[in-house]
Amino acid sequence: MSLINVVGGSCVDLLMKNVNEEAFFSGSYKVESIRTSFGGDALNESSVLRHFNKDVRLISIVGDDAYGDLIIDYLKNNDIGFNENIRKKGVETYISMVFIAKDGQRRFVGNENGSLRVFDLADIAIDEDCQYVSFASLFMSKNLVNDKLCVLFKEIKDKGIILFVDSSNPKNSERIEDMSCLKYADYFLCNEIEAQKLCYSDDIRECEAKLYDAGIKNVIIKCGEKGCFYKGEYYPAGKVDCVDSTGAGDSFVAGFIQSISEGNSIIEAIRTANDYGSRACEYIGATEWLKHI
């Protein structure tokens, strides 16, 4: 059994550096570099946690294809535990094309029916003896709607497990009122844009208030180069030269979980999270930074 279960997506990233999107789609176009890497919110979090010697198990699915083989080999080579039913027949492994702009910001294109998007409740079995669960992306799968997440999250909490929920952009214009599952979250982490969309407000303080009103115990809003926002205060991140922000939020979440699992306070966990998120921006690829520490 693993101390931490991380539930969510695994994929292969195709990273293209220095992309002018308008020019890119107008015809033949050369980019600064193209490389492949492993990605997906849950895989990224698991990679960071395992690098820092946490006992972690990834709960995910991949397709019965060559890309799925690559991901499973990566997990084995990096000593990351994973679920027995990770391979799903009749499904394509999710591929994410990542267009990285000069300032390090990025946009994604992925296969709509890839493994990340069809993850379902039947694919998830939480370890009985784990102490922490990270649900790595709230709106990742079109199958995991609020009612199903209520079942999963209640089961997790009934076992006395600490639950972290990380967000992504709402896919179907969901609002905070639609997400009653979040009342089970001990920690809800989202970025500023995700909070704005979920709470239909541009005011970060109003967003935070609405998230707490939904019954969440602790709300941490990731704010990019500004660091993060917690309980009405900004906690700044270190200044770095941002090369690629892919996976920075996942490294932030992993750092936060790592610190909490070691008995540290939320403020101490925020410091670790900010550090990991900043480091991730210094290299191309979601977890490339781990090779440089």
C-alpha positions as CSV (number, residue, x, y, z in Angstrom):
1,M,0.0,0.0,0.0
2,S,1.1,3.6,-0.7
3,L,1.2,6.6,1.5
4,I,-0.1,8.8,-1.3
5,N,-2.5,7.9,-4.2
6,V,-2.5,10.3,-7.1
7,V,-5.6,9.9,-9.3
8,G,-5.8,11.3,-12.8
9,G,-4.2,11.6,-16.2
10,S,-1.1,10.3,-17.8
11,C,0.0,11.3,-21.3
12,V,2.9,11.9,-23.7
13,D,3.7,15.5,-24.3
14,L,4.9,16.8,-27.7
15,L,6.6,20.1,-26.8
16,M,7.2,22.7,-29.4
17,K,9.3,25.7,-28.4
18,N,8.9,29.3,-29.6
19,V,5.6,28.9,-31.5
20,N,3.8,31.8,-33.2
21,E,0.4,30.3,-33.4
22,E,-0.9,32.4,-36.3
23,A,2.2,31.6,-38.4
24,F,2.2,28.0,-37.3
25,F,-1.2,27.3,-38.8
26,S,-0.6,29.3,-42.0
27,G,1.6,26.7,-43.7
28,S,5.1,25.3,-43.4
29,Y,6.7,26.5,-40.2
30,K,9.9,25.8,-38.2
31,V,10.0,26.0,-34.4
32,E,13.1,26.4,-32.2
33,S,12.8,22.8,-30.9
34,I,10.5,19.8,-30.8
35,R,10.8,17.2,-28.1
36,T,8.7,14.5,-26.4
37,S,8.2,14.1,-22.6
38,F,5.9,12.4,-20.2
39,G,3.0,14.5,-18.8
40,G,-0.5,14.6,-17.4
41,D,-1.4,16.2,-14.1
42,A,-1.3,12.9,-12.1
43,L,1.9,11.5,-13.7
44,N,3.6,14.8,-13.1
45,E,2.7,15.0,-9.5
46,S,3.7,11.3,-9.0
47,S,7.0,11.9,-10.6
48,V,7.8,14.8,-8.3
49,L,6.7,13.1,-5.2
50,R,8.6,9.9,-6.0
51,H,11.7,11.9,-6.8
52,F,11.6,13.2,-3.2
53,N,11.2,9.6,-1.9
54,K,7.5,9.6,-1.2
55,D,5.7,6.3,-1.3
56,V,3.3,7.0,-4.2
57,R,0.9,5.1,-6.4
58,L,-0.5,6.5,-9.6
59,I,-4.1,5.6,-10.5
60,S,-4.5,6.3,-14.2
61,I,-5.3,4.7,-17.5
62,V,-3.4,4.5,-20.8
63,G,-4.2,2.9,-24.1
64,D,-3.2,-0.5,-25.4
65,D,-0.7,1.1,-27.8
66,A,3.0,2.0,-28.1
67,Y,2.5,5.3,-26.2
68,G,0.9,3.3,-23.3
69,D,4.0,1.1,-23.4
70,L,6.2,4.1,-23.1
71,I,4.4,5.5,-20.1
72,I,4.3,2.1,-18.3
73,D,8.1,1.7,-18.9
74,Y,8.6,5.2,-17.5
75,L,6.7,4.3,-14.3
76,K,8.7,1.1,-13.8
77,N,12.0,2.8,-14.5
78,N,11.2,5.5,-12.0
79,D,9.9,3.2,-9.3
80,I,6.4,4.8,-9.4
81,G,3.7,2.4,-8.4
82,F,0.5,2.1,-10.5
83,N,-2.8,0.4,-10.7
84,E,-3.1,-3.1,-12.3
85,N,-5.8,-2.0,-14.6
86,I,-3.9,1.0,-16.0
87,R,-4.0,-0.4,-19.6
88,K,-7.5,0.0,-21.2
89,K,-8.3,-1.7,-24.4
90,G,-10.0,0.2,-27.2
91,V,-8.7,3.5,-26.0
92,E,-5.9,5.7,-27.4
93,T,-3.3,7.0,-25.0
94,Y,-3.7,10.7,-24.6
95,I,-1.2,12.8,-26.6
96,S,-0.8,16.5,-25.8
97,M,0.7,18.9,-28.3
98,V,2.2,21.8,-26.3
99,F,2.8,25.1,-28.1
100,I,5.2,27.1,-26.0
101,A,5.5,30.8,-26.7
102,K,8.6,33.0,-26.2
103,D,7.5,34.0,-22.7
104,G,7.1,30.4,-21.6
105,Q,3.3,30.3,-21.6
106,R,1.7,27.5,-23.5
107,R,-1.4,26.1,-25.2
108,F,-2.5,22.5,-25.6
109,V,-4.1,20.4,-28.3
110,G,-5.1,16.8,-27.4
111,N,-7.2,13.9,-28.7
112,E,-10.8,14.4,-27.5
113,N,-11.4,10.7,-26.8
114,G,-7.9,9.9,-25.5
115,S,-7.3,8.0,-22.3
116,L,-7.2,11.2,-20.1
117,R,-10.7,12.2,-21.3
118,V,-12.4,8.9,-20.8
119,F,-11.2,8.0,-17.3
120,D,-14.2,6.7,-15.2
121,L,-15.2,5.8,-11.7
122,A,-14.7,2.0,-12.5
123,D,-11.0,2.7,-13.2
124,I,-10.3,4.0,-9.7
125,A,-9.6,1.9,-6.7
126,I,-8.0,3.7,-3.7
127,D,-5.6,1.8,-1.5
128,E,-7.2,1.0,1.8
129,D,-4.3,2.0,3.9
130,C,-3.2,5.2,2.1
131,Q,-3.2,8.4,4.1
132,Y,-3.4,11.0,1.3
133,V,-5.3,11.1,-2.1
134,S,-4.6,13.7,-4.7
135,F,-7.3,14.0,-7.4
136,A,-5.1,15.7,-9.9
137,S,-7.5,17.5,-12.2
138,L,-11.1,18.2,-11.5
139,F,-12.4,18.5,-15.0
140,M,-10.0,16.1,-16.7
141,S,-12.5,13.5,-17.8
142,K,-15.9,14.0,-19.4
143,N,-17.1,10.9,-17.6
144,L,-16.3,12.0,-14.0
145,V,-19.2,14.4,-13.5
146,N,-20.1,15.9,-10.1
147,D,-22.4,13.0,-9.0
148,K,-19.7,10.4,-9.6
149,L,-17.1,12.6,-7.9
150,C,-19.4,12.9,-4.9
151,V,-19.4,9.1,-4.6
152,L,-15.6,8.9,-4.9
153,F,-14.8,11.7,-2.6
154,K,-17.2,10.6,0.1
155,E,-15.7,7.1,0.0
156,I,-12.2,8.7,0.4
157,K,-13.3,10.8,3.3
158,D,-15.2,8.0,5.0
159,K,-11.9,6.1,5.1
160,G,-10.3,9.1,7.0
161,I,-8.0,9.9,4.1
162,I,-6.8,13.5,3.5
163,L,-8.1,14.7,0.1
164,F,-6.4,17.2,-2.2
165,V,-8.3,18.3,-5.3
166,D,-6.5,20.2,-8.1
167,S,-8.6,22.0,-10.7
168,S,-8.3,22.6,-14.4
169,N,-10.5,24.9,-16.6
170,P,-14.2,23.9,-16.5
171,K,-15.0,22.1,-19.7
172,N,-18.8,22.6,-19.7
173,S,-19.1,26.0,-18.1
174,E,-19.5,24.4,-14.7
175,R,-19.9,26.8,-11.8
176,I,-19.0,26.3,-8.1
177,E,-22.7,25.7,-7.3
178,D,-22.6,22.7,-9.7
179,M,-19.6,21.1,-7.8
180,S,-21.0,19.9,-4.5
181,C,-18.3,17.2,-4.5
182,L,-15.8,19.9,-3.4
183,K,-17.4,20.0,0.1
184,Y,-15.3,16.8,0.7
185,A,-12.0,18.4,-0.2
186,D,-9.5,19.2,2.6
187,Y,-7.4,21.2,0.2
188,F,-8.6,22.7,-3.1
189,L,-5.9,24.1,-5.4
190,C,-6.6,26.0,-8.6
191,N,-5.0,28.8,-10.6
192,E,-6.4,32.2,-10.8
193,I,-8.1,31.8,-14.2
194,E,-9.7,28.5,-13.1
195,A,-11.0,30.2,-10.0
196,Q,-12.5,33.1,-12.0
197,K,-14.3,30.8,-14.4
198,L,-15.6,28.5,-11.7
199,C,-16.7,31.5,-9.5
200,Y,-17.7,33.8,-12.4
201,S,-15.8,36.7,-10.9
202,D,-12.5,38.6,-11.7
203,D,-12.0,39.4,-8.0
204,I,-9.7,36.9,-6.4
205,R,-11.1,37.6,-2.9
206,E,-14.7,37.1,-4.0
207,C,-13.6,33.8,-5.7
208,E,-11.9,32.7,-2.5
209,A,-15.0,33.5,-0.5
210,K,-17.3,31.5,-2.9
211,L,-15.0,28.5,-2.8
212,Y,-15.0,28.5,1.0
213,D,-18.8,28.9,0.9
214,A,-18.9,25.6,-1.1
215,G,-17.6,23.9,2.0
216,I,-13.9,23.5,1.1
217,K,-11.7,23.5,4.2
218,N,-8.6,25.1,2.6
219,V,-8.4,27.0,-0.7
220,I,-5.0,27.8,-2.4
221,I,-5.1,29.8,-5.6
222,K,-2.0,29.6,-7.8
223,C,-1.1,32.9,-9.3
224,G,1.8,32.2,-11.6
225,E,4.7,34.5,-11.1
226,K,2.9,36.2,-8.2
227,G,3.1,33.0,-6.2
228,C,-0.2,32.0,-4.7
229,F,-3.2,33.4,-2.7
230,Y,-4.3,32.0,0.6
231,K,-6.7,33.4,3.3
232,G,-6.6,36.9,1.8
233,E,-2.8,37.2,1.3
234,Y,-0.4,36.7,-1.5
235,Y,2.6,34.5,-0.9
236,P,5.2,35.4,-3.6
237,A,7.3,32.9,-5.6
238,G,10.9,33.3,-6.4
239,K,11.9,35.1,-9.6
240,V,13.0,32.8,-12.4
241,D,13.5,33.0,-16.2
242,C,10.4,31.2,-17.4
243,V,11.3,29.0,-20.3
244,D,8.2,26.7,-20.2
245,S,5.4,26.8,-17.7
246,T,4.1,23.3,-18.6
247,G,3.6,21.3,-15.4
248,A,4.5,24.2,-13.1
249,G,1.1,23.9,-11.4
250,D,1.6,20.1,-11.0
251,S,5.0,20.6,-9.4
252,F,3.4,23.3,-7.1
253,V,0.7,20.8,-6.0
254,A,3.3,18.0,-5.5
255,G,5.4,20.3,-3.3
256,F,2.4,21.2,-1.3
257,I,1.3,17.6,-0.7
258,Q,4.9,16.5,0.1
259,S,5.2,19.2,2.8
260,I,1.7,18.5,4.3
261,S,2.5,14.8,4.4
262,E,5.6,15.6,6.5
263,G,3.5,17.4,9.1
264,N,4.3,21.0,8.1
265,S,1.9,23.9,8.3
266,I,0.0,25.2,5.3
267,I,2.3,28.3,5.1
268,E,5.4,26.0,5.1
269,A,3.7,23.9,2.4
270,I,3.1,27.0,0.3
271,R,6.8,27.9,0.5
272,T,7.8,24.5,-0.8
273,A,5.0,24.6,-3.5
274,N,6.1,28.0,-4.7
275,D,9.7,26.8,-4.9
276,Y,8.9,23.6,-6.9
277,G,6.5,25.5,-9.2
278,S,9.1,28.1,-10.0
279,R,11.8,25.6,-10.6
280,A,9.6,23.7,-13.1
281,C,9.4,26.9,-15.3
282,E,13.2,26.9,-15.9
283,Y,13.3,24.0,-18.2
284,I,11.3,22.6,-21.2
285,G,9.1,19.7,-20.0
286,A,6.9,19.3,-17.0
287,T,9.4,17.5,-14.7
288,E,12.7,18.2,-16.5
289,W,13.7,20.3,-13.5
290,L,14.1,17.2,-11.4
291,K,17.2,16.3,-13.3
292,H,18.9,19.5,-12.3
293,I,18.7,19.4,-8.5
